């Protein structure tokens, strides 16, 4: 049973994340989407909101599960007996950060490899932060996120204006 972990903030999940998941779900028996519970980083959506949006957005991928973790990713990977970390790679600007993270994880848990999945060209400009920024000033982000996320962003936008 080859289990991979796809860790991230997913604040919120985007169509780019889903593309990476659909691609990686064909390479592994099971994938756990591991949503980080980071007390020091302010997220727009609560952990429960992020998990619920992911749950509704990945229901069509049969071998994907959702979980949360806090603390060190390496500890979580060991606990789950994962064989790989999945990370999406869009452009060269991602590379330095991702390489650094992969190297730290290699140092902490050498038996686990980081697998980079490149997004479809239609998604390379999509990031959670860009989507949030655009949505908060009324930008149309409908094509960039799943419907449940689009609705949640619209609700946040409207609540900040009232
Ligand atoms: O979606 P993100 O914010 O780029 O995901 C980053 C994440 C959550 C994968 C990374 O920050 C992480 O693994 N955090 C857990 C703490 C840890 O293990 N740090 C050492 C590796 S950088």
Backbone and ligand atoms as CSV (ligand in chain L), in Angstrom:
chain,resi,resn,atom,element,x,y,z
A,1,UNK,N,N,0.856,-1.213,0.000
A,1,UNK,CA,C,0.000,0.000,0.000
A,1,UNK,C,C,0.881,1.248,0.000
A,2,UNK,N,N,0.887,1.946,-1.109
A,2,UNK,CA,C,1.757,3.129,-1.205
A,2,UNK,C,C,0.949,4.377,-0.829
A,3,UNK,N,N,1.329,4.944,0.316
A,3,UNK,CA,C,0.603,6.100,0.849
A,3,UNK,C,C,1.465,7.360,0.733
A,4,UNK,N,N,0.880,8.387,0.139
A,4,UNK,CA,C,1.571,9.681,0.052
A,4,UNK,C,C,0.780,10.724,0.820
A,5,UNK,N,N,1.497,11.705,1.347
A,5,UNK,CA,C,0.855,12.802,2.070
A,5,UNK,C,C,1.017,14.079,1.250
A,6,UNK,N,N,-0.086,14.780,1.070
A,6,UNK,CA,C,-0.067,16.077,0.365
A,6,UNK,C,C,-0.322,17.147,1.434
A,7,UNK,N,N,0.745,17.744,1.984
A,7,UNK,CA,C,0.559,18.696,3.083
A,7,UNK,C,C,0.419,20.124,2.561
A,8,UNK,N,N,-0.236,20.958,3.326
A,8,UNK,CA,C,-0.319,22.362,2.933
A,8,UNK,C,C,-1.260,23.133,3.817
A,9,UNK,N,N,-1.330,24.441,3.550
A,9,UNK,CA,C,-2.246,25.301,4.304
A,9,UNK,C,C,-3.657,25.224,3.729
A,10,UNK,N,N,-3.759,25.094,2.428
A,10,UNK,CA,C,-5.052,24.997,1.730
A,10,UNK,C,C,-6.016,26.083,2.214
A,11,UNK,N,N,-5.535,27.307,2.182
A,11,UNK,CA,C,-6.318,28.443,2.732
A,11,UNK,C,C,-6.665,29.433,1.624
A,12,UNK,N,N,-7.568,29.082,0.716
A,12,UNK,CA,C,-8.353,27.860,0.600
A,12,UNK,C,C,-7.789,26.941,-0.487
A,13,UNK,N,N,-8.404,25.763,-0.620
A,13,UNK,CA,C,-8.036,24.861,-1.724
A,13,UNK,C,C,-8.409,25.530,-3.050
A,14,UNK,N,N,-7.565,25.342,-4.058
A,14,UNK,CA,C,-7.819,25.931,-5.383
A,14,UNK,C,C,-7.927,24.810,-6.427
A,15,UNK,N,N,-8.286,25.211,-7.631
A,15,UNK,CA,C,-8.340,24.221,-8.720
A,15,UNK,C,C,-6.939,23.692,-9.043
A,16,UNK,N,N,-5.927,24.477,-8.742
A,16,UNK,CA,C,-4.543,24.015,-8.929
A,16,UNK,C,C,-4.234,22.855,-7.993
A,17,UNK,N,N,-4.620,22.976,-6.724
A,17,UNK,CA,C,-4.424,21.876,-5.768
A,17,UNK,C,C,-5.159,20.620,-6.253
A,18,UNK,N,N,-6.368,20.829,-6.755
A,18,UNK,CA,C,-7.168,19.669,-7.169
A,18,UNK,C,C,-6.528,18.981,-8.376
A,19,UNK,N,N,-5.966,19.767,-9.268
A,19,UNK,CA,C,-5.259,19.193,-10.416
A,19,UNK,C,C,-4.084,18.327,-9.931
A,20,UNK,N,N,-3.335,18.850,-8.975
A,20,UNK,CA,C,-2.189,18.098,-8.426
A,20,UNK,C,C,-2.683,16.802,-7.772
A,21,UNK,N,N,-3.793,16.904,-7.060
A,21,UNK,CA,C,-4.342,15.713,-6.392
A,21,UNK,C,C,-4.815,14.665,-7.389
A,22,UNK,N,N,-5.518,15.123,-8.417
A,22,UNK,CA,C,-6.023,14.166,-9.414
A,22,UNK,C,C,-4.854,13.432,-10.072
A,23,UNK,N,N,-3.795,14.182,-10.354
A,23,UNK,CA,C,-2.629,13.556,-10.984
A,23,UNK,C,C,-1.943,12.585,-10.022
A,24,UNK,N,N,-1.740,13.016,-8.772
A,24,UNK,CA,C,-1.004,12.147,-7.847
A,24,UNK,C,C,-1.832,10.948,-7.391
A,25,UNK,N,N,-3.165,11.071,-7.429
A,25,UNK,CA,C,-3.991,9.943,-6.984
A,25,UNK,C,C,-3.821,8.735,-7.908
A,26,UNK,N,N,-3.309,8.984,-9.127
A,26,UNK,CA,C,-3.076,7.861,-10.055
A,26,UNK,C,C,-1.731,7.187,-9.770
A,27,UNK,N,N,-0.894,7.843,-9.011
A,27,UNK,CA,C,0.457,7.313,-8.775
A,27,UNK,C,C,0.573,6.547,-7.459
A,28,UNK,N,N,-0.375,6.794,-6.546
A,28,UNK,CA,C,-0.301,6.173,-5.214
A,28,UNK,C,C,-1.617,5.451,-4.905
A,29,UNK,N,N,-1.534,4.485,-3.973
A,29,UNK,CA,C,-2.757,3.771,-3.573
A,29,UNK,C,C,-3.660,4.679,-2.751
A,30,UNK,N,N,-3.035,5.441,-1.846
A,30,UNK,CA,C,-3.802,6.350,-0.967
A,30,UNK,C,C,-3.069,7.670,-0.876
A,31,UNK,N,N,-3.847,8.744,-0.821
A,31,UNK,CA,C,-3.260,10.071,-0.575
A,31,UNK,C,C,-3.984,10.665,0.633
A,32,UNK,N,N,-3.215,11.199,1.560
A,32,UNK,CA,C,-3.830,11.972,2.649
A,32,UNK,C,C,-3.532,13.447,2.391
A,33,UNK,N,N,-4.580,14.235,2.296
A,33,UNK,CA,C,-4.396,15.689,2.262
A,33,UNK,C,C,-4.254,16.100,3.716
A,34,UNK,N,N,-3.102,16.615,4.076
A,34,UNK,CA,C,-2.835,16.953,5.480
A,34,UNK,C,C,-2.829,18.475,5.621
A,35,UNK,N,N,-3.879,18.971,6.254
A,35,UNK,CA,C,-4.043,20.422,6.402
A,35,UNK,C,C,-3.315,20.861,7.664
A,36,UNK,N,N,-2.398,21.792,7.501
A,36,UNK,CA,C,-1.592,22.202,8.657
A,36,UNK,C,C,-2.405,23.085,9.594
A,37,UNK,N,N,-2.260,22.805,10.868
A,37,UNK,CA,C,-2.870,23.652,11.904
A,37,UNK,C,C,-1.726,24.474,12.481
A,38,UNK,N,N,-1.569,25.655,11.902
A,38,UNK,CA,C,-0.422,26.490,12.272
A,38,UNK,C,C,-0.903,27.654,13.123
A,39,UNK,N,N,-0.545,27.610,14.403
A,39,UNK,CA,C,-1.063,28.627,15.323
A,39,UNK,C,C,-0.408,29.994,15.100
A,40,UNK,N,N,0.759,29.996,14.449
A,40,UNK,CA,C,1.471,31.272,14.286
A,40,UNK,C,C,1.118,31.983,12.977
A,41,UNK,N,N,0.517,31.247,12.034
A,41,UNK,CA,C,0.192,31.859,10.733
A,41,UNK,C,C,-1.299,32.135,10.668
A,42,UNK,N,N,-1.657,33.392,10.440
A,42,UNK,CA,C,-3.079,33.765,10.408
A,42,UNK,C,C,-3.685,33.289,9.082
A,43,UNK,N,N,-4.715,32.449,9.200
A,43,UNK,CA,C,-5.392,31.955,7.996
A,43,UNK,C,C,-6.704,32.710,7.812
A,44,UNK,N,N,-7.138,32.829,6.571
A,44,UNK,CA,C,-8.443,33.469,6.328
A,44,UNK,C,C,-9.570,32.540,6.792
A,45,UNK,N,N,-9.391,31.236,6.518
A,45,UNK,CA,C,-10.421,30.261,6.872
A,45,UNK,C,C,-9.949,29.417,8.058
A,46,UNK,N,N,-10.890,29.072,8.927
A,46,UNK,CA,C,-10.550,28.222,10.071
A,46,UNK,C,C,-10.179,26.826,9.561
A,47,UNK,N,N,-9.580,26.070,10.436
A,47,UNK,CA,C,-9.206,24.702,10.065
A,47,UNK,C,C,-10.452,23.908,9.629
A,48,UNK,N,N,-11.527,24.046,10.403
A,48,UNK,CA,C,-12.765,23.317,10.066
A,48,UNK,C,C,-13.321,23.754,8.706
A,49,UNK,N,N,-13.261,25.052,8.446
A,49,UNK,CA,C,-13.764,25.549,7.156
A,49,UNK,C,C,-12.916,24.995,6.005
A,50,UNK,N,N,-11.588,25.007,6.199
A,50,UNK,CA,C,-10.702,24.513,5.140
A,50,UNK,C,C,-10.953,23.034,4.868
A,51,UNK,N,N,-11.098,22.261,5.954
A,51,UNK,CA,C,-11.325,20.817,5.805
A,51,UNK,C,C,-12.654,20.559,5.088
A,52,UNK,N,N,-13.679,21.293,5.462
A,52,UNK,CA,C,-14.998,21.080,4.857
A,52,UNK,C,C,-14.975,21.450,3.357
A,53,UNK,N,N,-14.280,22.537,3.024
A,53,UNK,CA,C,-14.203,22.922,1.605
A,53,UNK,C,C,-13.434,21.862,0.815
A,54,UNK,N,N,-12.389,21.314,1.421
A,54,UNK,CA,C,-11.623,20.256,0.738
A,54,UNK,C,C,-12.508,19.024,0.565
A,55,UNK,N,N,-13.197,18.667,1.655
A,55,UNK,CA,C,-14.042,17.460,1.618
A,55,UNK,C,C,-15.016,17.523,0.438
A,56,UNK,N,N,-15.643,18.676,0.283
A,56,UNK,CA,C,-16.639,18.790,-0.798
A,56,UNK,C,C,-15.991,18.870,-2.176
A,57,UNK,N,N,-14.745,19.300,-2.218
A,57,UNK,CA,C,-14.097,19.522,-3.523
A,57,UNK,C,C,-13.378,18.290,-4.058
A,58,UNK,N,N,-13.096,17.311,-3.185
A,58,UNK,CA,C,-12.313,16.159,-3.651
A,58,UNK,C,C,-13.133,14.858,-3.599
A,59,UNK,N,N,-14.434,15.007,-3.404
A,59,UNK,CA,C,-15.296,13.820,-3.245
A,59,UNK,C,C,-15.227,12.899,-4.469
A,60,UNK,N,N,-14.846,13.451,-5.618
A,60,UNK,CA,C,-14.797,12.638,-6.842
A,60,UNK,C,C,-13.506,11.823,-6.966
A,61,UNK,N,N,-12.565,12.007,-6.036
A,61,UNK,CA,C,-11.299,11.251,-6.119
A,61,UNK,C,C,-11.354,10.155,-5.038
A,62,UNK,N,N,-11.455,8.889,-5.449
A,62,UNK,CA,C,-11.790,7.842,-4.471
A,62,UNK,C,C,-10.708,7.550,-3.433
A,63,UNK,N,N,-9.438,7.688,-3.791
A,63,UNK,CA,C,-8.393,7.248,-2.847
A,63,UNK,C,C,-7.777,8.407,-2.053
A,64,UNK,N,N,-8.554,9.468,-1.862
A,64,UNK,CA,C,-8.054,10.635,-1.127
A,64,UNK,C,C,-8.779,10.765,0.211
A,65,UNK,N,N,-7.989,10.979,1.263
A,65,UNK,CA,C,-8.551,11.230,2.607
A,65,UNK,C,C,-8.077,12.592,3.084
A,66,UNK,N,N,-8.768,13.118,4.074
A,66,UNK,CA,C,-8.397,14.443,4.595
A,66,UNK,C,C,-8.078,14.313,6.083
A,67,UNK,N,N,-7.015,14.976,6.476
A,67,UNK,CA,C,-6.621,14.946,7.887
A,67,UNK,C,C,-5.977,16.300,8.211
A,68,UNK,N,N,-5.724,16.528,9.493
A,68,UNK,CA,C,-5.033,17.749,9.920
A,68,UNK,C,C,-3.792,17.340,10.699
A,69,UNK,N,N,-2.799,18.207,10.696
A,69,UNK,CA,C,-1.634,17.935,11.539
A,69,UNK,C,C,-1.099,19.244,12.080
A,70,UNK,N,N,-0.408,19.133,13.216
A,70,UNK,CA,C,0.311,20.302,13.722
A,70,UNK,C,C,1.701,19.803,14.099
A,71,UNK,N,N,2.613,20.734,14.247
A,71,UNK,CA,C,3.984,20.322,14.565
A,71,UNK,C,C,4.739,19.956,13.306
A,72,UNK,N,N,5.672,19.024,13.479
A,72,UNK,CA,C,6.596,18.700,12.388
A,72,UNK,C,C,5.964,17.732,11.380
A,73,UNK,N,N,6.076,18.081,10.114
A,73,UNK,CA,C,5.549,17.200,9.062
A,73,UNK,C,C,6.239,15.831,9.128
A,74,UNK,N,N,7.527,15.837,9.385
A,74,UNK,CA,C,8.289,14.569,9.410
A,74,UNK,C,C,7.702,13.599,10.440
A,75,UNK,N,N,7.274,14.108,11.584
A,75,UNK,CA,C,6.670,13.241,12.606
A,75,UNK,C,C,5.351,12.662,12.107
A,76,UNK,N,N,4.586,13.517,11.435
A,76,UNK,CA,C,3.287,13.072,10.903
A,76,UNK,C,C,3.495,11.970,9.847
A,77,UNK,N,N,4.484,12.158,8.981
A,77,UNK,CA,C,4.761,11.178,7.918
A,77,UNK,C,C,5.150,9.825,8.515
A,78,UNK,N,N,5.964,9.871,9.560
A,78,UNK,CA,C,6.404,8.630,10.208
A,78,UNK,C,C,5.211,7.931,10.854
A,79,UNK,N,N,4.370,8.721,11.515
A,79,UNK,CA,C,3.190,8.146,12.188
A,79,UNK,C,C,2.269,7.445,11.182
A,80,UNK,N,N,2.118,8.060,10.010
A,80,UNK,CA,C,1.204,7.509,8.988
A,80,UNK,C,C,1.864,6.435,8.121
A,81,UNK,N,N,3.180,6.257,8.292
A,81,UNK,CA,C,3.954,5.312,7.471
A,81,UNK,C,C,3.848,5.673,5.975
A,82,UNK,N,N,3.946,6.950,5.696
A,82,UNK,CA,C,3.885,7.422,4.301
A,82,UNK,C,C,5.203,7.113,3.594
A,83,UNK,N,N,5.137,6.999,2.270
A,83,UNK,CA,C,6.379,6.784,1.522
A,83,UNK,C,C,6.773,8.038,0.739
A,84,UNK,N,N,5.889,9.028,0.661
A,84,UNK,CA,C,6.222,10.212,-0.138
A,84,UNK,C,C,5.434,11.436,0.312
A,85,UNK,N,N,6.023,12.587,0.016
A,85,UNK,CA,C,5.353,13.878,0.220
A,85,UNK,C,C,5.035,14.400,-1.182
A,86,UNK,N,N,3.808,14.826,-1.381
A,86,UNK,CA,C,3.429,15.425,-2.671
A,86,UNK,C,C,3.466,16.943,-2.523
A,87,UNK,N,N,4.089,17.615,-3.480
A,87,UNK,CA,C,4.016,19.079,-3.533
A,87,UNK,C,C,3.825,19.495,-4.990
A,88,UNK,N,N,2.987,20.491,-5.187
A,88,UNK,CA,C,2.781,21.011,-6.545
A,88,UNK,C,C,3.876,22.011,-6.876
A,89,UNK,N,N,4.282,22.005,-8.138
A,89,UNK,CA,C,5.305,22.958,-8.595
A,89,UNK,C,C,4.730,23.691,-9.804
A,90,UNK,N,N,4.636,25.014,-9.676
A,90,UNK,CA,C,4.065,25.784,-10.779
A,90,UNK,C,C,5.190,26.360,-11.641
A,91,UNK,N,N,5.823,27.376,-11.156
A,91,UNK,CA,C,6.871,28.018,-11.961
A,91,UNK,C,C,8.180,27.986,-11.184
A,92,UNK,N,N,9.196,28.564,-11.783
A,92,UNK,CA,C,10.527,28.549,-11.168
A,92,UNK,C,C,10.536,29.305,-9.826
A,93,UNK,N,N,9.590,30.209,-9.644
A,93,UNK,CA,C,9.542,30.956,-8.375
A,93,UNK,C,C,9.192,30.039,-7.195
A,94,UNK,N,N,8.486,28.956,-7.466
A,94,UNK,CA,C,8.190,27.994,-6.394
A,94,UNK,C,C,9.427,27.183,-6.026
A,95,UNK,N,N,10.335,27.067,-6.979
A,95,UNK,CA,C,11.365,26.040,-6.872
A,95,UNK,C,C,12.257,26.193,-5.635
A,96,UNK,N,N,12.687,27.418,-5.372
A,96,UNK,CA,C,13.642,27.624,-4.282
A,96,UNK,C,C,13.021,27.222,-2.926
A,97,UNK,N,N,11.815,27.696,-2.681
A,97,UNK,CA,C,11.102,27.377,-1.438
A,97,UNK,C,C,10.854,25.875,-1.327
A,98,UNK,N,N,10.399,25.290,-2.423
A,98,UNK,CA,C,10.064,23.862,-2.400
A,98,UNK,C,C,11.313,23.000,-2.220
A,99,UNK,N,N,12.389,23.401,-2.885
A,99,UNK,CA,C,13.649,22.642,-2.784
A,99,UNK,C,C,14.171,22.687,-1.348
A,100,UNK,N,N,14.087,23.876,-0.753
A,100,UNK,CA,C,14.536,24.069,0.620
A,100,UNK,C,C,13.735,23.164,1.558
A,101,UNK,N,N,12.433,23.175,1.382
A,101,UNK,CA,C,11.563,22.365,2.240
A,101,UNK,C,C,11.846,20.866,2.027
A,102,UNK,N,N,12.035,20.484,0.763
A,102,UNK,CA,C,12.328,19.067,0.476
A,102,UNK,C,C,13.646,18.648,1.128
A,103,UNK,N,N,14.620,19.549,1.114
A,103,UNK,CA,C,15.930,19.230,1.699
A,103,UNK,C,C,15.837,19.107,3.222
A,104,UNK,N,N,15.058,19.998,3.845
A,104,UNK,CA,C,14.887,19.897,5.309
A,104,UNK,C,C,14.201,18.575,5.651
A,105,UNK,N,N,13.165,18.255,4.896
A,105,UNK,CA,C,12.455,17.003,5.175
A,105,UNK,C,C,13.342,15.792,4.899
A,106,UNK,N,N,14.202,15.870,3.887
A,106,UNK,CA,C,15.134,14.774,3.606
A,106,UNK,C,C,16.065,14.552,4.796
A,107,UNK,N,N,16.484,15.688,5.389
A,107,UNK,CA,C,17.380,15.628,6.540
A,107,UNK,C,C,16.657,15.006,7.746
A,108,UNK,N,N,15.380,15.383,7.900
A,108,UNK,CA,C,14.620,14.945,9.078
A,108,UNK,C,C,14.109,13.511,8.949
A,109,UNK,N,N,13.799,13.119,7.708
A,109,UNK,CA,C,13.225,11.780,7.500
A,109,UNK,C,C,13.708,11.256,6.140
A,110,UNK,N,N,14.963,10.774,6.096
A,110,UNK,CA,C,15.635,10.479,4.817
A,110,UNK,C,C,14.939,9.422,3.966
A,111,UNK,N,N,14.166,8.555,4.588
A,111,UNK,CA,C,13.549,7.469,3.801
A,111,UNK,C,C,12.329,7.930,2.996
A,112,UNK,N,N,11.904,9.176,3.194
A,112,UNK,CA,C,10.720,9.669,2.465
A,112,UNK,C,C,11.135,10.687,1.400
A,113,UNK,N,N,10.633,10.487,0.199
A,113,UNK,CA,C,10.964,11.406,-0.898
A,113,UNK,C,C,9.858,12.422,-1.123
A,114,UNK,N,N,10.255,13.608,-1.556
A,114,UNK,CA,C,9.279,14.612,-1.991
A,114,UNK,C,C,9.088,14.455,-3.497
A,115,UNK,N,N,7.847,14.292,-3.892
A,115,UNK,CA,C,7.518,14.156,-5.315
A,115,UNK,C,C,6.863,15.467,-5.760
A,116,UNK,N,N,7.446,16.108,-6.749
A,116,UNK,CA,C,6.873,17.353,-7.275
A,116,UNK,C,C,5.975,17.031,-8.459
A,117,UNK,N,N,4.762,17.524,-8.383
A,117,UNK,CA,C,3.815,17.336,-9.495
A,117,UNK,C,C,3.622,18.704,-10.153
A,118,UNK,N,N,3.875,18.763,-11.434
A,118,UNK,CA,C,3.684,20.051,-12.109
A,118,UNK,C,C,2.212,20.218,-12.489
A,119,UNK,N,N,1.725,21.432,-12.282
A,119,UNK,CA,C,0.319,21.709,-12.589
A,119,UNK,C,C,0.109,21.798,-14.086
A,120,UNK,N,N,-1.130,21.637,-14.458
A,120,UNK,CA,C,-1.520,21.923,-15.832
A,120,UNK,C,C,-1.263,23.410,-16.101
A,121,UNK,N,N,-0.960,23.747,-17.346
A,121,UNK,CA,C,-0.635,25.152,-17.666
A,121,UNK,C,C,-1.784,26.115,-17.309
A,122,UNK,N,N,-3.000,25.602,-17.304
A,122,UNK,CA,C,-4.145,26.468,-16.970
A,122,UNK,C,C,-4.143,26.919,-15.514
A,123,UNK,N,N,-3.330,26.265,-14.693
A,123,UNK,CA,C,-3.383,26.558,-13.256
A,123,UNK,C,C,-2.110,27.194,-12.718
A,124,UNK,N,N,-1.127,27.403,-13.577
A,124,UNK,CA,C,0.165,27.815,-13.012
A,124,UNK,C,C,0.135,29.205,-12.370
A,125,UNK,N,N,-0.833,30.006,-12.701
A,125,UNK,CA,C,-0.888,31.354,-12.113
A,125,UNK,C,C,-1.759,31.376,-10.845
A,126,UNK,N,N,-2.350,30.253,-10.493
A,126,UNK,CA,C,-3.287,30.241,-9.355
A,126,UNK,C,C,-2.559,29.910,-8.055
A,127,UNK,N,N,-2.756,30.775,-7.051
A,127,UNK,CA,C,-2.272,30.458,-5.701
A,127,UNK,C,C,-3.377,30.853,-4.734
A,128,UNK,N,N,-3.380,30.249,-3.550
A,128,UNK,CA,C,-4.403,30.591,-2.555
A,128,UNK,C,C,-4.315,32.070,-2.217
A,129,UNK,N,N,-3.094,32.586,-2.066
A,129,UNK,CA,C,-2.973,33.996,-1.657
A,129,UNK,C,C,-3.456,34.951,-2.749
A,130,UNK,N,N,-3.144,34.644,-4.020
A,130,UNK,CA,C,-3.603,35.520,-5.104
A,130,UNK,C,C,-5.129,35.483,-5.215
A,131,UNK,N,N,-5.691,34.287,-5.045
A,131,UNK,CA,C,-7.145,34.138,-5.121
A,131,UNK,C,C,-7.811,34.961,-4.012
A,132,UNK,N,N,-7.254,34.869,-2.781
A,132,UNK,CA,C,-7.838,35.611,-1.646
A,132,UNK,C,C,-7.753,37.114,-1.896
A,133,UNK,N,N,-6.565,37.540,-2.350
A,133,UNK,CA,C,-6.359,38.978,-2.570
A,133,UNK,C,C,-7.329,39.499,-3.626
A,134,UNK,N,N,-7.440,38.766,-4.722
A,134,UNK,CA,C,-8.340,39.206,-5.799
A,134,UNK,C,C,-9.794,39.197,-5.326
A,135,UNK,N,N,-10.169,38.125,-4.622
A,135,UNK,CA,C,-11.571,37.998,-4.190
A,135,UNK,C,C,-11.943,39.108,-3.217
A,136,UNK,N,N,-11.006,39.504,-2.364
A,136,UNK,CA,C,-11.321,40.495,-1.332
A,136,UNK,C,C,-11.541,41.893,-1.891
A,137,UNK,N,N,-11.131,42.101,-3.141
A,137,UNK,CA,C,-11.416,43.398,-3.759
A,137,UNK,C,C,-12.381,43.221,-4.940
A,138,UNK,N,N,-13.138,42.132,-4.863
A,138,UNK,CA,C,-14.220,41.951,-5.824
A,138,UNK,C,C,-13.829,41.315,-7.138
A,139,UNK,N,N,-12.621,40.732,-7.218
A,139,UNK,CA,C,-12.187,40.094,-8.479
A,139,UNK,C,C,-12.958,38.816,-8.737
A,140,UNK,N,N,-13.102,38.495,-10.006
A,140,UNK,CA,C,-13.845,37.275,-10.364
A,140,UNK,C,C,-12.889,36.087,-10.328
A,141,UNK,N,N,-13.039,35.242,-9.334
A,141,UNK,CA,C,-12.120,34.109,-9.185
A,141,UNK,C,C,-12.844,32.771,-9.407
A,142,UNK,N,N,-13.987,32.860,-10.004
A,142,UNK,CA,C,-14.853,31.687,-10.167
A,142,UNK,C,C,-14.162,30.519,-10.877
A,143,UNK,N,N,-13.308,30.856,-11.855
A,143,UNK,CA,C,-12.659,29.784,-12.633
A,143,UNK,C,C,-11.454,29.194,-11.898
A,144,UNK,N,N,-11.090,29.786,-10.767
A,144,UNK,CA,C,-9.843,29.380,-10.105
A,144,UNK,C,C,-10.040,28.446,-8.924
A,145,UNK,N,N,-11.268,28.373,-8.437
A,145,UNK,CA,C,-11.528,27.597,-7.215
A,145,UNK,C,C,-12.791,26.753,-7.379
A,146,UNK,N,N,-12.941,25.715,-6.552
A,146,UNK,CA,C,-14.184,24.935,-6.594
A,146,UNK,C,C,-15.376,25.807,-6.179
A,147,UNK,N,N,-16.602,25.441,-6.597
A,147,UNK,CA,C,-17.788,26.260,-6.302
A,147,UNK,C,C,-17.960,26.583,-4.808
A,148,UNK,N,N,-17.713,25.619,-3.926
A,148,UNK,CA,C,-17.886,25.848,-2.481
A,148,UNK,C,C,-16.919,26.933,-1.971
A,149,UNK,N,N,-15.736,26.957,-2.539
A,149,UNK,CA,C,-14.736,27.965,-2.136
A,149,UNK,C,C,-15.134,29.328,-2.692
A,150,UNK,N,N,-15.618,29.333,-3.911
A,150,UNK,CA,C,-16.051,30.599,-4.517
A,150,UNK,C,C,-17.145,31.234,-3.667
A,151,UNK,N,N,-18.091,30.405,-3.218
A,151,UNK,CA,C,-19.183,30.910,-2.384
A,151,UNK,C,C,-18.638,31.449,-1.054
A,152,UNK,N,N,-17.707,30.714,-0.453
A,152,UNK,CA,C,-17.140,31.131,0.838
A,152,UNK,C,C,-16.369,32.452,0.685
A,153,UNK,N,N,-15.662,32.602,-0.424
A,153,UNK,CA,C,-14.921,33.857,-0.663
A,153,UNK,C,C,-15.889,35.018,-0.873
A,154,UNK,N,N,-16.966,34.742,-1.596
A,154,UNK,CA,C,-17.981,35.797,-1.823
A,154,UNK,C,C,-18.589,36.224,-0.488
A,155,UNK,N,N,-18.875,35.237,0.373
A,155,UNK,CA,C,-19.462,35.543,1.691
A,155,UNK,C,C,-18.496,36.399,2.517
A,156,UNK,N,N,-17.195,36.053,2.478
A,156,UNK,CA,C,-16.202,36.843,3.238
A,156,UNK,C,C,-16.142,38.267,2.690
A,157,UNK,N,N,-16.119,38.365,1.371
A,157,UNK,CA,C,-16.032,39.682,0.721
A,157,UNK,C,C,-17.224,40.544,1.121
A,158,UNK,N,N,-18.423,39.930,1.054
A,158,UNK,CA,C,-19.636,40.702,1.392
A,158,UNK,C,C,-19.629,41.092,2.866
A,159,UNK,N,N,-19.137,40.192,3.749
A,159,UNK,CA,C,-19.154,40.502,5.173
A,159,UNK,C,C,-18.166,41.629,5.510
A,160,UNK,N,N,-17.078,41.768,4.733
A,160,UNK,CA,C,-16.126,42.852,5.025
A,160,UNK,C,C,-16.655,44.192,4.512
A,161,UNK,N,N,-17.644,44.170,3.639
A,161,UNK,CA,C,-18.179,45.419,3.075
A,161,UNK,C,C,-19.419,45.922,3.800
A,162,UNK,N,N,-19.999,45.028,4.648
A,162,UNK,CA,C,-21.245,45.484,5.303
A,162,UNK,C,C,-20.931,46.114,6.655
L,1,LIG,O1,O,0.688,25.359,1.576
L,1,LIG,P1,P,1.956,25.756,2.256
L,1,LIG,O2,O,1.696,26.845,3.282
L,1,LIG,O3,O,3.058,26.118,1.291
L,1,LIG,O4,O,2.452,24.441,3.080
L,1,LIG,C1,C,3.640,24.471,3.849
L,1,LIG,C2,C,3.721,23.271,4.789
L,1,LIG,C3,C,2.490,23.189,5.685
L,1,LIG,C4,C,3.796,21.998,3.976
L,1,LIG,C5,C,5.020,23.425,5.639
L,1,LIG,O5,O,5.017,24.694,6.231
L,1,LIG,C6,C,5.131,22.376,6.740
L,1,LIG,O6,O,5.436,21.228,6.464
L,1,LIG,N1,N,4.892,22.781,8.002
L,1,LIG,C7,C,4.970,21.900,9.149
L,1,LIG,C8,C,6.217,22.217,9.999
L,1,LIG,C9,C,7.442,21.516,9.444
L,1,LIG,O7,O,7.509,20.307,9.356
L,1,LIG,N2,N,8.452,22.313,9.030
L,1,LIG,C10,C,9.670,21.764,8.482
L,1,LIG,C11,C,9.587,21.551,6.992
L,1,LIG,S1,S,9.618,23.101,6.146
